[in-house]
Structures are given as C-alpha cells and as structure tokens.
C-alpha cells in the first residue's frame, strides 16, 4: 500500500493504479537518444528497442547544432577545424571531439533533470 501511495504521489493522481510495470514506466519515465552525425543507426535502434522493452516514452534528439557551435568557437580561436582520427586528425583531436559530444549530452541531461 505504501508503494501505491508513493506512485500516486509521483504521478499526481490519487486514483492511479498501474496495471503492470511497463505501464508505470511509460507514465513516469522518458528516455532520450541524443544523436550526432557521428552516431550509428545501430545505437539509435538499440536505444529505441530498450525503451520499448521497458515501456518508457522515448524520443530522438539531434545535438549536431550544439556540437558544431562549440567546434566553431574552437575554429575561430585556433584557426582550424578538429578532425576525428578516421578523417586524418590526431589522437588529441579525436579525444577532444568525443569529449565535446559527451559534455553536451551531460549538459542536456542535467538541464532536463532540473526541469
């Protein structure tokens, strides 16, 4: 009875009774796949499939604009556009590009969580 009371408090409905865990998950949990042009279709599919298995509300969001804006600032400051190693860049550039994408994901997740 305490769990049901807590669930009702979370969803803001004193009469809500979930029929199963998947339904509850769909009611309170949103997953988001934040992709860039470097993301694979395979990882996008895995995120969508996992969301379907747990029942979460799911969305796909592109972070390309945010990543490109940071790279643009880097380019203005250094006079060059960093490249992934696969495209002729150095190990250092490769790591920097990966970090730019990860940091944007963390910022977006943190801001979403605050709201």
C-alpha positions, -999 to 999 in steps of 0.1 A, spaced: 0 0 0 29 24 7 44 18 -28 10 25 -44 7 57 -23 42 67 -35 34 60 -71 2 81 -69 21 109 -53 47 108 -81 21 108 -109 -1 133 -91 -32 112 -93 -47 98 -62 -67 72 -81 -39 59 -104 -33 22 -103 -8 9 -128 -17 -24 -145 19 -35 -148 55 -22 -145 57 -13 -182 26 9 -180 40 27 -149 73 32 -167 55 47 -197 37 71 -173 67 84 -154 99 77 -174 111 93 -206 142 82 -224 161 102 -250 187 92 -276 208 123 -283 225 117 -316 251 135 -336 261 130 -372 287 105 -358 261 83 -341 253 50 -357 219 37 -367 227 7 -346 229 26 -314 198 45 -322 179 12 -328 193 -2 -295 180 28 -276 146 26 -292 144 -11 -286 154 -8 -249 128 20 -245 102 -4 -260 112 -32 -237 108 -11 -205 78 9 -218 93 44 -215 82 73 -235 111 77 -260 124 105 -282 154 110 -305 171 144 -305 200 157 -326 228 175 -308 246 185 -340 238 222 -337 253 224 -302 284 204 -312 290 224 -343 287 257 -323 314 246 -299 336 234 -328 330 268 -345 343 286 -314 373 263 -314 379 270 -350 378 308 -345 403 305 -316 427 281 -333 422 287 -370 415 251 -377 386 226 -375 394 195 -355 391 161 -372 384 126 -360 414 103 -363 395 84 -390 394 116 -411 431 124 -406 430 141 -372 454 134 -343 447 113 -312 443 145 -293 417 159 -317 399 126 -317 396 127 -279 386 164 -279 358 157 -304 345 128 -283 346 150 -252 326 178 -269 298 154 -277 298 138 -243 298 171 -224 268 183 -245 249 151 -236 257 157 -199 246 193 -200 214 184 -218 206 156 -194 213 178 -163 192 207 -176 163 183 -184 166 167 -149 164 202 -133 131 209 -151 
